[in-house]
């Protein structure tokens, strides 16, 4: 497990810290990591306080999940793996690189994130993605000192957004999506016309549930077919924060 490197966030970060220390791989994924391994990668689950909420710069720690947001991006349509999908910042590890360093490096390259304002809470168990063969380590972090973020290389990132957890927790925005490769039905979220699904939605749904933040929603509704989600999607813009650089 990773180690918490800073303070801030109050009870919200305490909840994430407990999750990191107690979660098991089977709590997050039904896919075992193959004995032969896969291409090692890492993603950043970066939570922060929404502007003006408790826990925002100059305010005390965030009181609850409705006052949080999470940093997401939309992958460029020309990418080989998961084109056009909403995802966490992240990518493959460089030789000799650790998951935390990789997640922060990739987030800086993809979104312009300043790692100096980020406190790492810890890492979740590595998870296997059968479609791409990646073994992904999610890195959970608290955005202690938020700054402006925007797409880096347009060939890789089409959009960046700070998505309020209140939207993800709203039962009206919860749904299920059927995956084309194995007929598996997984969780998904609606965000301003965008459907967040696949690995990103699965990890988000698990974290929200295990942190005790999930609200009851209709898990029996017929799932959407993922092949209907190929049209261009737009994430809400990531608004600059007052005083951000």
SVG drawing of the C-alpha trace seen along z (x, -y; Angstrom):
<svg xmlns="http://www.w3.org/2000/svg" viewBox="-35 -35 49 52">
<polyline fill="none" stroke="black" stroke-width="0.4" points="0.0,0.0 1.0,-3.6 1.6,-6.1 -0.2,-9.3 2.1,-12.2 0.2,-15.2 -2.8,-16.6 -6.1,-18.2 -9.5,-17.0 -10.8,-16.1 -13.2,-13.2 -13.3,-12.6 -9.6,-11.9 -9.9,-9.7 -12.6,-7.7 -10.3,-7.3 -7.4,-6.3 -9.5,-3.6 -10.6,-2.3 -7.0,-2.1 -5.9,-0.2 -8.7,2.4 -9.7,2.9 -9.1,6.2 -8.6,6.8 -11.8,8.8 -13.7,5.8 -12.8,3.9 -12.6,6.4 -13.8,9.8 -10.7,10.3 -7.6,11.9 -4.2,10.6 -2.7,13.2 0.4,15.0 2.3,13.8 1.4,10.3 0.6,7.5 1.8,4.1 2.2,2.2 0.4,-1.2 -1.1,-3.5 -4.0,-6.0 -4.7,-8.9 -8.0,-9.1 -7.7,-12.7 -10.4,-14.0 -10.7,-17.7 -13.2,-20.1 -15.5,-21.8 -14.9,-25.6 -16.4,-27.4 -17.1,-24.3 -15.5,-23.4 -12.1,-22.0 -11.4,-24.4 -8.3,-26.5 -8.5,-28.6 -11.4,-26.5 -11.5,-23.6 -11.7,-20.0 -14.5,-18.9 -17.5,-17.6 -18.9,-15.0 -18.8,-13.6 -21.3,-16.1 -18.7,-18.7 -16.1,-16.8 -15.1,-16.5 -12.9,-14.1 -10.5,-14.8 -11.4,-13.0 -10.4,-13.4 -11.7,-12.2 -9.3,-10.3 -8.6,-11.5 -10.5,-9.6 -7.4,-8.6 -5.8,-6.6 -5.3,-2.8 -6.7,-1.9 -10.2,-3.1 -10.5,-6.0 -13.0,-8.7 -13.7,-7.2 -13.8,-9.1 -10.9,-8.0 -8.7,-8.9 -5.3,-10.5 -2.7,-7.8 -0.6,-5.6 2.2,-3.0 5.0,-2.9 8.5,-3.8 11.3,-1.3 12.0,-1.4 9.1,-3.7 6.7,-3.2 2.9,-3.6 2.7,-6.8 5.4,-8.5 3.8,-7.3 0.3,-8.5 1.5,-12.0 3.8,-12.2 1.0,-11.2 -1.5,-13.6 1.0,-16.4 1.5,-15.6 -2.2,-15.0 -3.8,-17.8 -1.2,-20.2 -1.7,-19.2 0.9,-20.5 1.9,-17.5 3.2,-19.8 -0.5,-20.5 -1.4,-16.8 -1.2,-14.6 -1.1,-10.9 -3.5,-8.9 -2.4,-5.4 -2.7,-2.9 -5.4,-0.3 -4.6,3.3 -3.5,3.7 -6.3,4.5 -6.3,6.4 -7.9,4.9 -8.5,7.8 -9.3,5.6 -5.8,3.9 -3.7,6.3 -2.8,3.6 -2.3,4.2 -3.4,0.9 -2.6,-0.4 -5.1,-3.1 -3.4,-5.8 -5.8,-7.6 -5.0,-11.3 -6.3,-14.5 -6.0,-17.8 -4.8,-19.9 -3.9,-22.9 -6.0,-22.9 -4.8,-24.7 -6.0,-25.1 -6.0,-22.0 -6.5,-21.7 -5.8,-19.1 -2.1,-18.6 -1.3,-16.9 -4.5,-17.1 -3.5,-13.8 -4.0,-12.1 -6.5,-14.2 -9.7,-15.8 -11.1,-17.3 -10.4,-17.6 -13.0,-18.2 -13.4,-18.3 -16.7,-16.3 -18.7,-16.9 -19.3,-13.7 -22.9,-15.0 -23.6,-14.2 -22.1,-10.7 -24.0,-9.9 -27.3,-11.1 -29.4,-7.9 -30.9,-9.5 -27.4,-9.5 -26.6,-5.8 -27.1,-3.2 -25.5,0.0 -23.7,0.7 -23.2,4.0 -19.7,4.6 -19.3,5.9 -16.4,8.3 -17.8,10.6 -21.5,9.5 -20.5,8.3 -22.8,5.7 -21.1,3.0 -21.9,-0.2 -21.9,-3.6 -22.7,-7.2 -24.3,-10.1 -22.5,-13.4 -23.9,-16.3 -24.6,-14.1 -21.5,-12.0 -21.6,-8.4 -18.7,-7.3 -18.4,-3.5 -15.9,-0.7 -12.9,-0.5 -13.2,-4.1 -16.9,-3.7 -16.2,-0.3 -13.5,-1.8 -15.5,-4.9 -18.6,-2.8 -16.5,-0.5 -14.8,-3.4 -18.1,-5.2 -19.7,-2.1 -16.7,-1.0 -16.4,-4.6 -20.0,-4.4 -21.1,-7.2 -23.2,-5.3 -27.0,-6.0 -29.6,-3.4 -30.3,-3.4 -32.1,-1.1 -29.7,1.7 -32.4,3.7 -32.9,1.3 -32.0,2.8 -28.4,2.0 -27.3,-0.2 -25.3,1.4 -21.8,-0.1 -21.8,-0.2 -24.4,-3.0 -21.8,-5.2 -19.5,-5.7 -20.8,-9.2 -18.5,-12.2 -19.0,-13.1 -18.2,-16.3 -17.1,-16.7 -18.0,-19.8 -15.1,-22.3 -12.8,-22.4 -13.4,-25.9 -10.3,-27.7 -10.4,-28.2 -10.0,-31.6 -6.3,-32.3 -5.2,-29.3 -2.0,-29.5"/>
</svg>
